[in-house]
Amino acid sequence: MVIYAFRRLRRSGAGRSHPSHTDGRIHLQVLNVHGKEWTVYAVGGTPAQTVMYGINEICPKRPDLVVSGINYGENVGTGTTVSGTVGAAIEAAAFGIPALAISRQTHESYNLSYSTDIDFSASKYFLSMFAQALLDQRMPEDVDVLKVEIPDNADENTPWRITKVAKNPYYHLSLDKRKNWEDPNPLKYRISYEGEVLDPESDVYALREARVVSVTPLSIDLTSRVDRTMLDGLLRAKIATDLDGCSPAK
């Protein structure tokens, strides 16, 4: 069985949050898509909570795959951890369920809206392809989520490549000037990146410079892959030096 994470309202920037003020109400709805009726569920909560309720209350048995998206707007670079789309997939991974988070590049004006102007045909093609791969093939132990980013000019023949999350900022905070801190000043973001400093193996480079589909394996193990023995020695040497420097004079 496959469960898709449906959301009643857009919850951009929710990450994997579990706010206590959400009500968790589940609303059953019947949608007609291309002449076929589908029973779907809208959950009063964040994307991650939608997955949680879906797995624990809605699904009659454990799902084989969770798909989050297709999202309006790319989730790349340092914005990855902010993404509600990615957060929903990570929630599934926390239950040990393979998960796919997929987003389509769009102009910033579409990222918080719904529009029939956006062509999702290429996104649906790649979604089907990678979803089937996750159902048919067990991923390596450290791959819990596949994060897929579709360029806005993609078609079924667009190449894809395995990438990593860019450490470069992509969505930049843009705040209005205000005279009084008590006045409202909602967060706004603009897209900006420096192509010449991007890692060619990164998701941002693949999407914006190479114009290919970016497929990034994510792990819910956030531990750095640094040599821990080396780091231990470095920290102990530094701390010992600092303590020695603070020792009282004899």
Helices and strands as residue ranges (DSSP letters): E 2-4, E 26-33, E 36-43, H 47-53, I 54-58, E 65-72, G 77-82, H 84-94, E 99-104, G 108-110, H 121-136, E 145-150, E 160-162, E 171-173, E 189-191, G 195-197, H 203-204, I 205-210, E 213-218, H 228-245
